[in-house]
Amino acid sequence: MDSGIRATCEQYRIGQGDLLLGYCLGRRSELSFKIESKNLNLWYGEKQALKNINLGVLENKITALIGPSGCGKSTYIRCLNRMNDLISTVRIEGEVLYEGTNIYGKDVDVVEIRKRIGMVFQKPNPFPMSIYDNIAYGPRIHGAKDIDVIVERSLKDAALWDEVSDRLDLPAMGLSGGQQQRLCIARTLATRPDVILFDEPCSALDPISTSKIESLMDELKEKYTQIIVTHNMQQAARISDYTAYFLLGEIIEVGETKRLFEAPKEKSTEDYVTGRFG
């Protein structure tokens, strides 16, 4: 592509197979994929759960993964920090590139990958210890110093410091559900990841707690690349920059969130986002 044309419209492969999206950038810019999966396939035993997934995730953006239950969304994000390695029946083919390096390469340090690509799960899972020790746990394992500074910074970044700073020595299990989830986010931030994976982080929370998590994710965009699995179409529309629609282990459509929700190109995408099925 001529450099002059590229300055106004950058075309690149971000989705499934030959799905190409053109983005008018208005300026000369090279797109930066923080994570990119190439021809990614996954099986649970004989059952194939992911089929030839090609997806690029842009740096410092929020990408939402939507689709009906069992379509492969959670399986996909667990591939991005090798959580599926813990399942004995899983077999994976293809590549997942993190800053250009295949995380499934032979010499890759899986512990380091999980440090750089953190994860927040569907239900809050604080450790059975104090609020302070929950945040300090990861940094201590990695030999970090200035633990007090890390704890305070992480809790502030997770918008929780003002609520717990006077009771850091109390059990984390005593926090409300929304506070526990923000504590888990702070615990993830404490190891200074580049990417945060969210697997339906608000599904067990009330609307007020959900709003706080969404506001926090918007603030975190300045420092982190984020990927969220959600069944909440309104949530995906509110907080994400890009959305990928999964169905039966495949990506059907992916693009800028506003465009995908308002003018989907695929009939099945339209049916899903408008509530006709799923």
C-alpha positions in Angstrom: 0.0 0.0 0.0 1.3 3.4 -0.9 2.4 5.4 2.2 0.2 8.3 1.3 -2.8 6.1 1.2 -1.8 4.4 4.4 -1.8 7.8 6.1 -5.6 8.1 5.6 -6.7 4.5 5.6 -4.8 1.6 7.2 -6.0 -1.8 6.3 -5.0 -4.8 8.3 -6.0 -8.3 9.2 -7.5 -8.3 12.7 -10.2 -10.9 12.5 -11.0 -14.4 11.4 -9.6 -15.8 8.2 -9.6 -13.1 5.5 -11.7 -10.7 7.4 -10.1 -7.3 6.7 -11.0 -4.0 8.4 -10.1 -0.6 7.1 -9.6 2.1 9.7 -9.2 5.7 8.6 -6.5 7.1 10.9 -6.1 10.5 9.5 -2.4 10.5 10.2 0.7 8.3 9.5 0.7 5.6 12.2 1.7 2.0 12.5 -0.7 -0.2 14.4 0.7 -1.9 17.5 -0.7 -5.3 18.4 0.0 -6.1 22.0 -1.3 -9.6 21.5 -2.1 -11.5 18.3 -3.3 -15.0 17.8 -2.6 -16.7 14.5 -4.4 -19.8 13.3 -5.2 -20.7 16.9 -7.0 -24.0 17.4 -7.8 -25.8 20.7 -9.2 -29.2 21.5 -10.6 -30.6 24.8 -9.9 -34.2 24.1 -11.6 -34.9 20.7 -13.8 -31.8 20.9 -12.5 -28.8 19.1 -13.4 -25.6 21.0 -11.5 -23.0 19.0 -11.2 -23.0 15.2 -8.5 -21.1 13.4 -8.7 -17.9 15.5 -6.9 -14.9 14.0 -7.2 -11.8 16.2 -5.1 -8.8 16.9 -5.5 -6.8 20.1 -4.4 -3.2 20.0 -2.3 -1.7 22.8 -4.0 0.4 25.4 -7.5 -0.4 24.2 -10.3 -2.4 25.6 -11.4 -5.4 23.4 -14.7 -7.1 24.3 -15.4 -10.7 23.4 -19.1 -11.5 23.1 -21.1 -14.5 22.1 -23.5 -17.1 23.6 -22.4 -19.5 26.3 -20.0 -22.2 25.2 -18.8 -20.4 22.1 -15.1 -20.3 23.1 -14.7 -16.8 24.6 -13.3 -17.8 28.0 -11.3 -20.6 26.4 -9.7 -18.1 24.1 -8.6 -15.6 26.8 -7.2 -18.5 28.9 -5.0 -19.2 25.9 -3.5 -15.7 26.1 -1.7 -16.4 29.4 -1.5 -20.2 29.1 -4.0 -21.0 31.8 -5.3 -23.9 29.6 -2.0 -25.6 30.2 -3.4 -26.7 33.5 -6.0 -28.9 31.8 -4.5 -32.3 30.9 -6.9 -33.0 27.9 -6.2 -29.7 26.1 -4.2 -29.7 22.8 -3.3 -26.4 21.1 -2.1 -25.5 17.7 -1.2 -22.2 16.2 0.5 -19.1 17.7 -0.2 -16.5 20.3 2.2 -13.6 19.9 2.9 -11.3 22.8 4.9 -8.3 21.7 6.0 -10.4 18.7 7.1 -13.5 20.7 5.2 -16.8 20.5 4.2 -17.5 24.1 3.9 -21.2 23.2 7.6 -21.3 22.2 9.8 -23.9 23.8 12.0 -21.5 25.8 9.2 -19.3 27.1 9.0 -18.8 30.9 5.3 -19.4 31.7 5.5 -17.8 35.1 6.8 -14.6 33.5 4.0 -14.7 30.9 1.4 -14.9 33.6 3.1 -12.0 35.4 3.0 -9.9 32.3 -0.5 -11.0 31.3 -2.7 -10.9 34.4 -6.2 -12.3 34.8 -9.3 -11.4 36.8 -11.9 -14.1 37.1 -15.7 -14.2 37.0 -16.1 -14.5 40.8 -14.0 -12.6 43.3 -11.3 -14.9 44.7 -9.4 -13.1 47.4 -6.9 -15.2 49.3 -7.8 -16.1 52.9 -5.5 -13.6 54.4 -5.4 -9.8 55.1 -6.1 -7.1 52.5 -2.5 -6.1 52.7 -1.1 -9.6 52.2 -3.4 -10.2 49.2 -1.7 -7.4 47.4 1.8 -8.2 48.7 1.6 -11.9 47.8 2.7 -11.6 44.1 5.4 -9.0 44.6 6.9 -11.0 47.5 7.1 -14.1 45.3 8.9 -12.2 42.6 11.4 -10.7 45.1 10.1 -7.1 45.0 11.2 -4.5 47.5 9.2 -1.5 48.9 6.1 -3.7 49.4 4.3 -0.9 51.3 4.6 1.3 48.2 3.4 -1.4 45.9 0.4 -2.1 48.1 -0.6 1.5 48.3 -0.1 2.2 44.6 -2.0 -0.9 43.5 -5.0 -0.2 45.7 -5.1 3.4 44.5 -4.9 2.3 40.9 -7.9 -0.1 41.6 -9.8 2.8 43.2 -9.9 1.0 46.6 -7.4 2.7 48.7 -9.7 5.3 50.2 -12.1 2.5 51.3 -9.6 0.2 53.0 -6.5 2.2 53.9 -7.4 2.1 57.6 -8.0 -1.6 57.8 -5.3 -3.3 55.7 -4.7 -5.9 58.4 -8.3 -7.1 58.3 -9.3 -10.3 56.4 -10.0 -9.6 52.7 -13.0 -12.0 52.9 -14.8 -9.3 55.0 -15.0 -6.9 52.0 -18.2 -6.6 49.9 -18.4 -8.5 46.6 -17.6 -5.4 44.6 -14.7 -4.5 46.9 -13.3 -8.0 46.7 -13.3 -7.8 42.9 -11.5 -4.5 42.9 -9.1 -6.1 45.4 -8.4 -8.9 42.9 -7.8 -6.3 40.2 -5.3 -4.5 42.6 -3.6 -7.9 43.3 -3.2 -8.3 39.5 -1.9 -4.8 39.1 0.7 -5.4 41.9 2.9 -7.5 39.6 2.9 -4.7 37.0 1.4 -6.5 34.0 1.1 -5.1 30.5 -2.2 -6.9 29.7 -5.2 -7.6 31.9 -7.7 -10.4 31.0 -11.2 -10.1 32.5 -13.4 -13.1 32.4 -16.9 -11.8 33.1 -15.7 -9.7 36.1 -19.1 -8.2 36.8 -21.4 -11.1 36.4 -21.8 -11.6 40.2 -21.9 -7.9 41.1 -24.7 -5.5 41.6 -25.2 -2.5 39.3 -23.3 0.0 41.5 -20.3 -2.3 41.9 -20.4 -3.0 38.1 -20.3 0.7 37.4 -17.2 1.1 39.6 -15.4 -1.7 37.8 -16.3 -0.3 34.4 -15.1 3.2 35.4 -11.9 1.6 36.7 -11.3 -0.2 33.4 -11.7 3.1 31.5 -9.1 4.7 33.7 -6.7 1.7 33.4 -6.6 2.1 29.6 -3.9 4.7 29.9 -1.4 2.1 31.2 -2.8 -1.3 30.2 -4.2 -3.3 27.4 -7.5 -5.0 28.4 -9.6 -7.9 27.1 -13.0 -8.6 28.6 -15.3 -11.5 28.2 -18.9 -10.4 28.8 -22.5 -11.6 28.2 -23.7 -8.1 28.9 -24.2 -6.3 25.5 -24.7 -3.0 27.1 -21.5 -3.4 29.0 -19.5 -4.2 25.9 -21.1 -1.2 24.1 -20.2 1.1 27.0 -16.6 0.3 27.8 -14.9 -1.4 24.8 -13.1 0.1 21.8 -13.3 -3.1 19.8 -15.6 -6.1 19.9 -15.2 -9.6 18.6 -18.2 -11.9 18.2 -17.6 -15.6 18.8 -19.9 -18.4 17.7 -19.3 -22.2 17.9 -15.6 -21.7 18.4 -15.1 -19.2 15.6 -14.8 -15.4 15.2 -17.8 -14.4 13.1 -17.1 -10.6 13.1 -14.8 -8.1 14.7 -14.4 -4.4 14.5 -14.9 -1.1 16.3 -17.6 -1.5 18.9 -19.8 1.3 17.7 -19.8 0.0 14.2 -20.3 -3.6 15.1 -23.3 -2.8 17.3 -24.9 -0.3 15.0 -24.1 -1.7 11.6 -23.0 -5.3 11.9 -21.9 -6.9 8.6 -23.0 -10.5 9.5 -26.6 -11.5 10.0 -25.7 -13.7 13.0 -24.0 -10.8 14.6 -27.0 -8.7 14.2 -29.3 -11.4 15.6 -27.1 -11.7 18.7 -26.5 -8.1 19.5 -30.2 -7.3 19.0 -31.3 -10.2 21.3 -32.9 -12.4 18.7 -30.9 -15.3 20.1 -28.2 -16.1 22.7 
